[in-house]
Amino acid sequence: MNIESIIGRRQFLKSATILGGLAALLGIVRPAAAGPKGPKRQPEQPSQGYRLTEHVKKYYETARL
């Protein structure tokens, strides 16, 4: 092997490594910077808590032991 072919291979491997690393970095960073797509979700209504309704009362009556 001559020196020119060894230097050419080394340069190729350096370039491939650098370009591969940049491509991977852009693939990871770019989608995160874009943010979520689609419509914004509306905040959910606050819960009104537990309510004793008629159907709950009927369930309690049938569940008694």
mmCIF file as Biopython writes it, N, C-alpha, C and O atoms, coordinates in Angstrom:
data_model
#
loop_
_atom_site.group_PDB
_atom_site.id
_atom_site.type_symbol
_atom_site.label_atom_id
_atom_site.label_alt_id
_atom_site.label_comp_id
_atom_site.label_asym_id
_atom_site.label_entity_id
_atom_site.label_seq_id
_atom_site.pdbx_PDB_ins_code
_atom_site.Cartn_x
_atom_site.Cartn_y
_atom_site.Cartn_z
_atom_site.occupancy
_atom_site.B_iso_or_equiv
_atom_site.auth_seq_id
_atom_site.auth_asym_id
_atom_site.pdbx_PDB_model_num
ATOM 1   N N  . MET A ? 1  ? 0.844   -1.188 0.000  1.0 0.0 1  A 1 
ATOM 2   C CA . MET A ? 1  ? 0.000   0.000  0.000  1.0 0.0 1  A 1 
ATOM 3   C C  . MET A ? 1  ? 0.883   1.242  0.000  1.0 0.0 1  A 1 
ATOM 4   O O  . MET A ? 1  ? 1.911   1.304  0.674  1.0 0.0 1  A 1 
ATOM 5   N N  . ASN A ? 2  ? 0.459   2.198  -0.756 1.0 0.0 2  A 1 
ATOM 6   C CA . ASN A ? 2  ? 1.225   3.437  -0.740 1.0 0.0 2  A 1 
ATOM 7   C C  . ASN A ? 2  ? 0.595   4.422  0.249  1.0 0.0 2  A 1 
ATOM 8   O O  . ASN A ? 2  ? -0.530  4.222  0.707  1.0 0.0 2  A 1 
ATOM 9   N N  . ILE A ? 3  ? 1.313   5.452  0.560  1.0 0.0 3  A 1 
ATOM 10  C CA . ILE A ? 3  ? 0.896   6.412  1.585  1.0 0.0 3  A 1 
ATOM 11  C C  . ILE A ? 3  ? -0.333  7.196  1.138  1.0 0.0 3  A 1 
ATOM 12  O O  . ILE A ? 3  ? -1.175  7.530  1.972  1.0 0.0 3  A 1 
ATOM 13  N N  . GLU A ? 4  ? -0.457  7.494  -0.130 1.0 0.0 4  A 1 
ATOM 14  C CA . GLU A ? 4  ? -1.594  8.268  -0.614 1.0 0.0 4  A 1 
ATOM 15  C C  . GLU A ? 4  ? -2.906  7.515  -0.412 1.0 0.0 4  A 1 
ATOM 16  O O  . GLU A ? 4  ? -3.913  8.140  -0.077 1.0 0.0 4  A 1 
ATOM 17  N N  . SER A ? 5  ? -2.932  6.218  -0.599 1.0 0.0 5  A 1 
ATOM 18  C CA . SER A ? 5  ? -4.159  5.457  -0.404 1.0 0.0 5  A 1 
ATOM 19  C C  . SER A ? 5  ? -4.509  5.366  1.082  1.0 0.0 5  A 1 
ATOM 20  O O  . SER A ? 5  ? -5.688  5.366  1.438  1.0 0.0 5  A 1 
ATOM 21  N N  . ILE A ? 6  ? -3.498  5.288  1.954  1.0 0.0 6  A 1 
ATOM 22  C CA . ILE A ? 6  ? -3.753  5.245  3.401  1.0 0.0 6  A 1 
ATOM 23  C C  . ILE A ? 6  ? -4.328  6.583  3.858  1.0 0.0 6  A 1 
ATOM 24  O O  . ILE A ? 6  ? -5.294  6.611  4.620  1.0 0.0 6  A 1 
ATOM 25  N N  . ILE A ? 7  ? -3.741  7.701  3.398  1.0 0.0 7  A 1 
ATOM 26  C CA . ILE A ? 7  ? -4.237  9.024  3.770  1.0 0.0 7  A 1 
ATOM 27  C C  . ILE A ? 7  ? -5.645  9.223  3.216  1.0 0.0 7  A 1 
ATOM 28  O O  . ILE A ? 7  ? -6.494  9.804  3.892  1.0 0.0 7  A 1 
ATOM 29  N N  . GLY A ? 8  ? -5.900  8.757  2.016  1.0 0.0 8  A 1 
ATOM 30  C CA . GLY A ? 8  ? -7.230  8.874  1.420  1.0 0.0 8  A 1 
ATOM 31  C C  . GLY A ? 8  ? -8.286  8.123  2.219  1.0 0.0 8  A 1 
ATOM 32  O O  . GLY A ? 8  ? -9.398  8.620  2.402  1.0 0.0 8  A 1 
ATOM 33  N N  . ARG A ? 9  ? -7.950  6.950  2.689  1.0 0.0 9  A 1 
ATOM 34  C CA . ARG A ? 9  ? -8.886  6.169  3.512  1.0 0.0 9  A 1 
ATOM 35  C C  . ARG A ? 9  ? -9.141  6.855  4.847  1.0 0.0 9  A 1 
ATOM 36  O O  . ARG A ? 9  ? -10.277 6.932  5.314  1.0 0.0 9  A 1 
ATOM 37  N N  . ARG A ? 10 ? -8.070  7.349  5.449  1.0 0.0 10 A 1 
ATOM 38  C CA . ARG A ? 10 ? -8.226  8.032  6.738  1.0 0.0 10 A 1 
ATOM 39  C C  . ARG A ? 10 ? -9.104  9.266  6.599  1.0 0.0 10 A 1 
ATOM 40  O O  . ARG A ? 10 ? -9.970  9.519  7.437  1.0 0.0 10 A 1 
ATOM 41  N N  . GLN A ? 11 ? -8.877  10.028 5.542  1.0 0.0 11 A 1 
ATOM 42  C CA . GLN A ? 11 ? -9.684  11.226 5.316  1.0 0.0 11 A 1 
ATOM 43  C C  . GLN A ? 11 ? -11.147 10.853 5.079  1.0 0.0 11 A 1 
ATOM 44  O O  . GLN A ? 11 ? -12.057 11.519 5.572  1.0 0.0 11 A 1 
ATOM 45  N N  . PHE A ? 12 ? -11.355 9.783  4.321  1.0 0.0 12 A 1 
ATOM 46  C CA . PHE A ? 12 ? -12.719 9.327  4.072  1.0 0.0 12 A 1 
ATOM 47  C C  . PHE A ? 12 ? -13.401 8.918  5.379  1.0 0.0 12 A 1 
ATOM 48  O O  . PHE A ? 12 ? -14.552 9.286  5.617  1.0 0.0 12 A 1 
ATOM 49  N N  . LEU A ? 13 ? -12.705 8.164  6.224  1.0 0.0 13 A 1 
ATOM 50  C CA . LEU A ? 13 ? -13.295 7.717  7.484  1.0 0.0 13 A 1 
ATOM 51  C C  . LEU A ? 13 ? -13.560 8.882  8.427  1.0 0.0 13 A 1 
ATOM 52  O O  . LEU A ? 13 ? -14.577 8.896  9.121  1.0 0.0 13 A 1 
ATOM 53  N N  . LYS A ? 14 ? -12.657 9.862  8.462  1.0 0.0 14 A 1 
ATOM 54  C CA . LYS A ? 14 ? -12.888 11.051 9.283  1.0 0.0 14 A 1 
ATOM 55  C C  . LYS A ? 14 ? -14.138 11.789 8.811  1.0 0.0 14 A 1 
ATOM 56  O O  . LYS A ? 14 ? -14.986 12.171 9.617  1.0 0.0 14 A 1 
ATOM 57  N N  . SER A ? 15 ? -14.242 11.984 7.506  1.0 0.0 15 A 1 
ATOM 58  C CA . SER A ? 15 ? -15.393 12.699 6.950  1.0 0.0 15 A 1 
ATOM 59  C C  . SER A ? 15 ? -16.686 11.937 7.210  1.0 0.0 15 A 1 
ATOM 60  O O  . SER A ? 15 ? -17.696 12.536 7.580  1.0 0.0 15 A 1 
ATOM 61  N N  . ALA A ? 16 ? -16.663 10.631 7.022  1.0 0.0 16 A 1 
ATOM 62  C CA . ALA A ? 16 ? -17.862 9.824  7.238  1.0 0.0 16 A 1 
ATOM 63  C C  . ALA A ? 16 ? -18.290 9.864  8.701  1.0 0.0 16 A 1 
ATOM 64  O O  . ALA A ? 16 ? -19.483 9.916  8.998  1.0 0.0 16 A 1 
ATOM 65  N N  . THR A ? 17 ? -17.331 9.841  9.606  1.0 0.0 17 A 1 
ATOM 66  C CA . THR A ? 17 ? -17.641 9.890  11.033 1.0 0.0 17 A 1 
ATOM 67  C C  . THR A ? 17 ? -18.251 11.233 11.408 1.0 0.0 17 A 1 
ATOM 68  O O  . THR A ? 17 ? -19.247 11.291 12.129 1.0 0.0 17 A 1 
ATOM 69  N N  . ILE A ? 18 ? -17.659 12.295 10.923 1.0 0.0 18 A 1 
ATOM 70  C CA . ILE A ? 18 ? -18.165 13.635 11.245 1.0 0.0 18 A 1 
ATOM 71  C C  . ILE A ? 18 ? -19.560 13.831 10.659 1.0 0.0 18 A 1 
ATOM 72  O O  . ILE A ? 18 ? -20.461 14.304 11.353 1.0 0.0 18 A 1 
ATOM 73  N N  . LEU A ? 19 ? -19.745 13.476 9.402  1.0 0.0 19 A 1 
ATOM 74  C CA . LEU A ? 19 ? -21.057 13.646 8.777  1.0 0.0 19 A 1 
ATOM 75  C C  . LEU A ? 19 ? -22.113 12.750 9.421  1.0 0.0 19 A 1 
ATOM 76  O O  . LEU A ? 19 ? -23.263 13.162 9.576  1.0 0.0 19 A 1 
ATOM 77  N N  . GLY A ? 20 ? -21.738 11.547 9.791  1.0 0.0 20 A 1 
ATOM 78  C CA . GLY A ? 20 ? -22.683 10.663 10.470 1.0 0.0 20 A 1 
ATOM 79  C C  . GLY A ? 20 ? -23.089 11.205 11.830 1.0 0.0 20 A 1 
ATOM 80  O O  . GLY A ? 20 ? -24.256 11.129 12.212 1.0 0.0 20 A 1 
ATOM 81  N N  . GLY A ? 21 ? -22.124 11.752 12.560 1.0 0.0 21 A 1 
ATOM 82  C CA . GLY A ? 21 ? -22.433 12.348 13.857 1.0 0.0 21 A 1 
ATOM 83  C C  . GLY A ? 21 ? -23.337 13.555 13.729 1.0 0.0 21 A 1 
ATOM 84  O O  . GLY A ? 21 ? -24.263 13.726 14.521 1.0 0.0 21 A 1 
ATOM 85  N N  . LEU A ? 22 ? -23.077 14.397 12.736 1.0 0.0 22 A 1 
ATOM 86  C CA . LEU A ? 22 ? -23.935 15.562 12.521 1.0 0.0 22 A 1 
ATOM 87  C C  . LEU A ? 22 ? -25.345 15.154 12.112 1.0 0.0 22 A 1 
ATOM 88  O O  . LEU A ? 22 ? -26.324 15.747 12.564 1.0 0.0 22 A 1 
ATOM 89  N N  . ALA A ? 23 ? -25.444 14.160 11.271 1.0 0.0 23 A 1 
ATOM 90  C CA . ALA A ? 23 ? -26.765 13.689 10.851 1.0 0.0 23 A 1 
ATOM 91  C C  . ALA A ? 23 ? -27.547 13.137 12.044 1.0 0.0 23 A 1 
ATOM 92  O O  . ALA A ? 23 ? -28.745 13.386 12.178 1.0 0.0 23 A 1 
ATOM 93  N N  . ALA A ? 24 ? -26.870 12.398 12.894 1.0 0.0 24 A 1 
ATOM 94  C CA . ALA A ? 24 ? -27.540 11.856 14.082 1.0 0.0 24 A 1 
ATOM 95  C C  . ALA A ? 24 ? -27.953 12.980 15.022 1.0 0.0 24 A 1 
ATOM 96  O O  . ALA A ? 24 ? -29.045 12.948 15.589 1.0 0.0 24 A 1 
ATOM 97  N N  . LEU A ? 25 ? -27.096 13.960 15.188 1.0 0.0 25 A 1 
ATOM 98  C CA . LEU A ? 25 ? -27.404 15.087 16.073 1.0 0.0 25 A 1 
ATOM 99  C C  . LEU A ? 25 ? -28.594 15.874 15.544 1.0 0.0 25 A 1 
ATOM 100 O O  . LEU A ? 25 ? -29.484 16.232 16.315 1.0 0.0 25 A 1 
ATOM 101 N N  . LEU A ? 26 ? -28.626 16.145 14.263 1.0 0.0 26 A 1 
ATOM 102 C CA . LEU A ? 26 ? -29.757 16.870 13.685 1.0 0.0 26 A 1 
ATOM 103 C C  . LEU A ? 26 ? -31.038 16.054 13.744 1.0 0.0 26 A 1 
ATOM 104 O O  . LEU A ? 26 ? -32.123 16.615 13.894 1.0 0.0 26 A 1 
ATOM 105 N N  . GLY A ? 27 ? -30.926 14.758 13.631 1.0 0.0 27 A 1 
ATOM 106 C CA . GLY A ? 27 ? -32.110 13.907 13.721 1.0 0.0 27 A 1 
ATOM 107 C C  . GLY A ? 27 ? -32.708 13.902 15.106 1.0 0.0 27 A 1 
ATOM 108 O O  . GLY A ? 27 ? -33.918 13.730 15.257 1.0 0.0 27 A 1 
ATOM 109 N N  . ILE A ? 28 ? -31.894 14.084 16.111 1.0 0.0 28 A 1 
ATOM 110 C CA . ILE A ? 28 ? -32.381 14.090 17.492 1.0 0.0 28 A 1 
ATOM 111 C C  . ILE A ? 28 ? -32.868 15.471 17.889 1.0 0.0 28 A 1 
ATOM 112 O O  . ILE A ? 28 ? -33.925 15.598 18.507 1.0 0.0 28 A 1 
ATOM 113 N N  . VAL A ? 29 ? -32.121 16.501 17.546 1.0 0.0 29 A 1 
ATOM 114 C CA . VAL A ? 29 ? -32.418 17.854 18.011 1.0 0.0 29 A 1 
ATOM 115 C C  . VAL A ? 29 ? -33.543 18.500 17.213 1.0 0.0 29 A 1 
ATOM 116 O O  . VAL A ? 29 ? -34.390 19.175 17.797 1.0 0.0 29 A 1 
ATOM 117 N N  . ARG A ? 30 ? -33.575 18.322 15.938 1.0 0.0 30 A 1 
ATOM 118 C CA . ARG A ? 30 ? -34.532 19.030 15.095 1.0 0.0 30 A 1 
ATOM 119 C C  . ARG A ? 30 ? -35.993 18.717 15.436 1.0 0.0 30 A 1 
ATOM 120 O O  . ARG A ? 30 ? -36.769 19.663 15.572 1.0 0.0 30 A 1 
ATOM 121 N N  . PRO A ? 31 ? -36.424 17.460 15.584 1.0 0.0 31 A 1 
ATOM 122 C CA . PRO A ? 31 ? -37.829 17.229 15.932 1.0 0.0 31 A 1 
ATOM 123 C C  . PRO A ? 31 ? -38.199 17.807 17.303 1.0 0.0 31 A 1 
ATOM 124 O O  . PRO A ? 31 ? -39.332 18.249 17.495 1.0 0.0 31 A 1 
ATOM 125 N N  . ALA A ? 32 ? -37.284 17.810 18.234 1.0 0.0 32 A 1 
ATOM 126 C CA . ALA A ? 32 ? -37.589 18.362 19.553 1.0 0.0 32 A 1 
ATOM 127 C C  . ALA A ? 32 ? -37.784 19.867 19.477 1.0 0.0 32 A 1 
ATOM 128 O O  . ALA A ? 32 ? -38.601 20.417 20.216 1.0 0.0 32 A 1 
ATOM 129 N N  . ALA A ? 33 ? -37.062 20.535 18.612 1.0 0.0 33 A 1 
ATOM 130 C CA . ALA A ? 33 ? -37.184 21.980 18.487 1.0 0.0 33 A 1 
ATOM 131 C C  . ALA A ? 33 ? -38.463 22.370 17.757 1.0 0.0 33 A 1 
ATOM 132 O O  . ALA A ? 33 ? -38.948 23.489 17.925 1.0 0.0 33 A 1 
ATOM 133 N N  . ALA A ? 34 ? -39.015 21.475 16.956 1.0 0.0 34 A 1 
ATOM 134 C CA . ALA A ? 34 ? -40.214 21.790 16.193 1.0 0.0 34 A 1 
ATOM 135 C C  . ALA A ? 34 ? -41.435 21.917 17.091 1.0 0.0 34 A 1 
ATOM 136 O O  . ALA A ? 34 ? -42.350 22.675 16.770 1.0 0.0 34 A 1 
ATOM 137 N N  . GLY A ? 35 ? -41.475 21.204 18.191 1.0 0.0 35 A 1 
ATOM 138 C CA . GLY A ? 35 ? -42.607 21.268 19.103 1.0 0.0 35 A 1 
ATOM 139 C C  . GLY A ? 35 ? -43.725 20.339 18.670 1.0 0.0 35 A 1 
ATOM 140 O O  . GLY A ? 35 ? -43.653 19.730 17.602 1.0 0.0 35 A 1 
ATOM 141 N N  . PRO A ? 36 ? -44.749 20.229 19.486 1.0 0.0 36 A 1 
ATOM 142 C CA . PRO A ? 36 ? -45.852 19.328 19.152 1.0 0.0 36 A 1 
ATOM 143 C C  . PRO A ? 36 ? -46.667 19.874 17.986 1.0 0.0 36 A 1 
ATOM 144 O O  . PRO A ? 36 ? -46.804 21.086 17.819 1.0 0.0 36 A 1 
ATOM 145 N N  . LYS A ? 37 ? -47.202 18.966 17.190 1.0 0.0 37 A 1 
ATOM 146 C CA . LYS A ? 37 ? -48.029 19.358 16.061 1.0 0.0 37 A 1 
ATOM 147 C C  . LYS A ? 37 ? -49.482 19.100 16.387 1.0 0.0 37 A 1 
ATOM 148 O O  . LYS A ? 37 ? -49.804 18.268 17.235 1.0 0.0 37 A 1 
ATOM 149 N N  . GLY A ? 38 ? -50.349 19.813 15.713 1.0 0.0 38 A 1 
ATOM 150 C CA . GLY A ? 38 ? -51.771 19.611 15.894 1.0 0.0 38 A 1 
ATOM 151 C C  . GLY A ? 38 ? -52.354 20.690 16.792 1.0 0.0 38 A 1 
ATOM 152 O O  . GLY A ? 38 ? -51.634 21.549 17.302 1.0 0.0 38 A 1 
ATOM 153 N N  . PRO A ? 39 ? -53.657 20.636 16.977 1.0 0.0 39 A 1 
ATOM 154 C CA . PRO A ? 39 ? -54.322 21.663 17.784 1.0 0.0 39 A 1 
ATOM 155 C C  . PRO A ? 39 ? -53.959 21.536 19.259 1.0 0.0 39 A 1 
ATOM 156 O O  . PRO A ? 39 ? -53.659 20.453 19.760 1.0 0.0 39 A 1 
ATOM 157 N N  . LYS A ? 40 ? -53.998 22.661 19.923 1.0 0.0 40 A 1 
ATOM 158 C CA . LYS A ? 40 ? -53.723 22.652 21.362 1.0 0.0 40 A 1 
ATOM 159 C C  . LYS A ? 40 ? -54.921 22.053 22.091 1.0 0.0 40 A 1 
ATOM 160 O O  . LYS A ? 40 ? -56.074 22.281 21.725 1.0 0.0 40 A 1 
ATOM 161 N N  . ARG A ? 41 ? -54.621 21.292 23.117 1.0 0.0 41 A 1 
ATOM 162 C CA . ARG A ? 41 ? -55.687 20.678 23.902 1.0 0.0 41 A 1 
ATOM 163 C C  . ARG A ? 41 ? -56.274 21.702 24.854 1.0 0.0 41 A 1 
ATOM 164 O O  . ARG A ? 41 ? -55.560 22.514 25.442 1.0 0.0 41 A 1 
ATOM 165 N N  . GLN A ? 42 ? -57.567 21.647 24.992 1.0 0.0 42 A 1 
ATOM 166 C CA . GLN A ? 42 ? -58.248 22.510 25.932 1.0 0.0 42 A 1 
ATOM 167 C C  . GLN A ? 42 ? -58.089 21.934 27.330 1.0 0.0 42 A 1 
ATOM 168 O O  . GLN A ? 42 ? -58.142 20.716 27.505 1.0 0.0 42 A 1 
ATOM 169 N N  . PRO A ? 43 ? -57.896 22.787 28.326 1.0 0.0 43 A 1 
ATOM 170 C CA . PRO A ? 43 ? -57.786 22.247 29.687 1.0 0.0 43 A 1 
ATOM 171 C C  . PRO A ? 43 ? -59.101 21.586 30.103 1.0 0.0 43 A 1 
ATOM 172 O O  . PRO A ? 43 ? -60.188 22.075 29.793 1.0 0.0 43 A 1 
ATOM 173 N N  . GLU A ? 44 ? -58.973 20.484 30.799 1.0 0.0 44 A 1 
ATOM 174 C CA . GLU A ? 44 ? -60.165 19.758 31.229 1.0 0.0 44 A 1 
ATOM 175 C C  . GLU A ? 44 ? -60.879 20.532 32.324 1.0 0.0 44 A 1 
ATOM 176 O O  . GLU A ? 44 ? -60.268 21.279 33.088 1.0 0.0 44 A 1 
ATOM 177 N N  . GLN A ? 45 ? -62.189 20.331 32.379 1.0 0.0 45 A 1 
ATOM 178 C CA . GLN A ? 45 ? -62.980 20.976 33.411 1.0 0.0 45 A 1 
ATOM 179 C C  . GLN A ? 45 ? -62.610 20.381 34.767 1.0 0.0 45 A 1 
ATOM 180 O O  . GLN A ? 45 ? -62.399 19.173 34.878 1.0 0.0 45 A 1 
ATOM 181 N N  . PRO A ? 46 ? -62.533 21.206 35.780 1.0 0.0 46 A 1 
ATOM 182 C CA . PRO A ? 46 ? -62.215 20.650 37.104 1.0 0.0 46 A 1 
ATOM 183 C C  . PRO A ? 46 ? -63.322 19.695 37.556 1.0 0.0 46 A 1 
ATOM 184 O O  . PRO A ? 46 ? -64.502 19.910 37.280 1.0 0.0 46 A 1 
ATOM 185 N N  . SER A ? 47 ? -62.922 18.665 38.239 1.0 0.0 47 A 1 
ATOM 186 C CA . SER A ? 47 ? -63.861 17.667 38.716 1.0 0.0 47 A 1 
ATOM 187 C C  . SER A ? 47 ? -64.772 18.273 39.777 1.0 0.0 47 A 1 
ATOM 188 O O  . SER A ? 47 ? -64.350 19.092 40.593 1.0 0.0 47 A 1 
ATOM 189 N N  . GLN A ? 48 ? -66.021 17.852 39.743 1.0 0.0 48 A 1 
ATOM 190 C CA . GLN A ? 48 ? -66.970 18.355 40.731 1.0 0.0 48 A 1 
ATOM 191 C C  . GLN A ? 48 ? -66.980 17.471 41.970 1.0 0.0 48 A 1 
ATOM 192 O O  . GLN A ? 48 ? -67.729 17.730 42.912 1.0 0.0 48 A 1 
ATOM 193 N N  . GLY A ? 49 ? -66.165 16.443 41.976 1.0 0.0 49 A 1 
ATOM 194 C CA . GLY A ? 49 ? -66.070 15.584 43.138 1.0 0.0 49 A 1 
ATOM 195 C C  . GLY A ? 49 ? -67.149 14.513 43.155 1.0 0.0 49 A 1 
ATOM 196 O O  . GLY A ? 49 ? -67.888 14.340 42.186 1.0 0.0 49 A 1 
ATOM 197 N N  . TYR A ? 50 ? -67.227 13.814 44.246 1.0 0.0 50 A 1 
ATOM 198 C CA . TYR A ? 50 ? -68.174 12.714 44.400 1.0 0.0 50 A 1 
ATOM 199 C C  . TYR A ? 50 ? -69.562 13.279 44.649 1.0 0.0 50 A 1 
ATOM 200 O O  . TYR A ? 50 ? -69.749 14.187 45.459 1.0 0.0 50 A 1 
ATOM 201 N N  . ARG A ? 51 ? -70.543 12.713 43.924 1.0 0.0 51 A 1 
ATOM 202 C CA . ARG A ? 51 ? -71.931 13.114 44.134 1.0 0.0 51 A 1 
ATOM 203 C C  . ARG A ? 51 ? -72.770 11.866 44.334 1.0 0.0 51 A 1 
ATOM 204 O O  . ARG A ? 51 ? -72.617 10.882 43.610 1.0 0.0 51 A 1 
ATOM 205 N N  . LEU A ? 52 ? -73.626 11.908 45.284 1.0 0.0 52 A 1 
ATOM 206 C CA . LEU A ? 52 ? -74.518 10.792 45.574 1.0 0.0 52 A 1 
ATOM 207 C C  . LEU A ? 52 ? -75.775 10.967 44.731 1.0 0.0 52 A 1 
ATOM 208 O O  . LEU A ? 52 ? -76.691 11.702 45.101 1.0 0.0 52 A 1 
ATOM 209 N N  . THR A ? 53 ? -75.803 10.279 43.591 1.0 0.0 53 A 1 
ATOM 210 C CA . THR A ? 53 ? -76.941 10.383 42.682 1.0 0.0 53 A 1 
ATOM 211 C C  . THR A ? 53 ? -77.866 9.188  42.881 1.0 0.0 53 A 1 
ATOM 212 O O  . THR A ? 53 ? -77.572 8.283  43.662 1.0 0.0 53 A 1 
ATOM 213 N N  . GLU A ? 54 ? -78.978 9.199  42.170 1.0 0.0 54 A 1 
ATOM 214 C CA . GLU A ? 54 ? -79.964 8.134  42.325 1.0 0.0 54 A 1 
ATOM 215 C C  . GLU A ? 54 ? -79.410 6.773  41.919 1.0 0.0 54 A 1 
ATOM 216 O O  . GLU A ? 54 ? -79.651 5.780  42.606 1.0 0.0 54 A 1 
ATOM 217 N N  . HIS A ? 55 ? -78.677 6.714  40.820 1.0 0.0 55 A 1 
ATOM 218 C CA . HIS A ? 55 ? -78.173 5.400  40.412 1.0 0.0 55 A 1 
ATOM 219 C C  . HIS A ? 55 ? -77.095 4.892  41.370 1.0 0.0 55 A 1 
ATOM 220 O O  . HIS A ? 55 ? -76.922 3.681  41.508 1.0 0.0 55 A 1 
ATOM 221 N N  . VAL A ? 56 ? -76.373 5.788  42.030 1.0 0.0 56 A 1 
ATOM 222 C CA . VAL A ? 56 ? -75.393 5.358  43.022 1.0 0.0 56 A 1 
ATOM 223 C C  . VAL A ? 56 ? -76.128 4.831  44.260 1.0 0.0 56 A 1 
ATOM 224 O O  . VAL A ? 56 ? -75.717 3.831  44.848 1.0 0.0 56 A 1 
ATOM 225 N N  . LYS A ? 57 ? -77.195 5.495  44.644 1.0 0.0 57 A 1 
ATOM 226 C CA . LYS A ? 57 ? -77.986 5.032  45.791 1.0 0.0 57 A 1 
ATOM 227 C C  . LYS A ? 57 ? -78.556 3.637  45.522 1.0 0.0 57 A 1 
ATOM 228 O O  . LYS A ? 57 ? -78.564 2.782  46.408 1.0 0.0 57 A 1 
ATOM 229 N N  . LYS A ? 58 ? -79.036 3.412  44.287 1.0 0.0 58 A 1 
ATOM 230 C CA . LYS A ? 58 ? -79.567 2.089  43.943 1.0 0.0 58 A 1 
ATOM 231 C C  . LYS A ? 58 ? -78.479 1.030  44.012 1.0 0.0 58 A 1 
ATOM 232 O O  . LYS A ? 58 ? -78.728 -0.084 44.474 1.0 0.0 58 A 1 
ATOM 233 N N  . TYR A ? 59 ? -77.277 1.362  43.560 1.0 0.0 59 A 1 
ATOM 234 C CA . TYR A ? 59 ? -76.172 0.403  43.635 1.0 0.0 59 A 1 
ATOM 235 C C  . TYR A ? 59 ? -75.869 0.065  45.091 1.0 0.0 59 A 1 
ATOM 236 O O  . TYR A ? 59 ? -75.678 -1.103 45.430 1.0 0.0 59 A 1 
ATOM 237 N N  . TYR A ? 60 ? -75.824 1.071  45.947 1.0 0.0 60 A 1 
ATOM 238 C CA . TYR A ? 60 ? -75.539 0.820  47.355 1.0 0.0 60 A 1 
ATOM 239 C C  . TYR A ? 60 ? -76.599 -0.083 47.986 1.0 0.0 60 A 1 
ATOM 240 O O  . TYR A ? 60 ? -76.279 -0.936 48.814 1.0 0.0 60 A 1 
ATOM 241 N N  . GLU A ? 61 ? -77.844 0.104  47.598 1.0 0.0 61 A 1 
ATOM 242 C CA . GLU A ? 61 ? -78.916 -0.737 48.133 1.0 0.0 61 A 1 
ATOM 243 C C  . GLU A ? 61 ? -78.764 -2.190 47.676 1.0 0.0 61 A 1 
ATOM 244 O O  . GLU A ? 61 ? -79.011 -3.109 48.458 1.0 0.0 61 A 1 
ATOM 245 N N  . THR A ? 62 ? -78.368 -2.407 46.443 1.0 0.0 62 A 1 
ATOM 246 C CA . THR A ? 62 ? -78.220 -3.784 45.948 1.0 0.0 62 A 1 
ATOM 247 C C  . THR A ? 62 ? -76.930 -4.428 46.420 1.0 0.0 62 A 1 
ATOM 248 O O  . THR A ? 62 ? -76.823 -5.654 46.409 1.0 0.0 62 A 1 
ATOM 249 N N  . ALA A ? 63 ? -75.952 -3.643 46.832 1.0 0.0 63 A 1 
ATOM 250 C CA . ALA A ? 63 ? -74.654 -4.202 47.235 1.0 0.0 63 A 1 
ATOM 251 C C  . ALA A ? 63 ? -74.595 -4.512 48.730 1.0 0.0 63 A 1 
ATOM 252 O O  . ALA A ? 63 ? -73.591 -5.041 49.209 1.0 0.0 63 A 1 
ATOM 253 N N  . ARG A ? 64 ? -75.633 -4.199 49.457 1.0 0.0 64 A 1 
ATOM 254 C CA . ARG A ? 64 ? -75.604 -4.472 50.899 1.0 0.0 64 A 1 
ATOM 255 C C  . ARG A ? 64 ? -75.599 -5.971 51.168 1.0 0.0 64 A 1 
ATOM 256 O O  . ARG A ? 64 ? -76.240 -6.751 50.463 1.0 0.0 64 A 1 
ATOM 257 N N  . LEU A ? 65 ? -74.865 -6.349 52.196 1.0 0.0 65 A 1 
ATOM 258 C CA . LEU A ? 65 ? -74.810 -7.759 52.574 1.0 0.0 65 A 1 
ATOM 259 C C  . LEU A ? 65 ? -75.706 -8.044 53.748 1.0 0.0 65 A 1 
ATOM 260 O O  . LEU A ? 65 ? -75.785 -9.186 54.202 1.0 0.0 65 A 1 
#
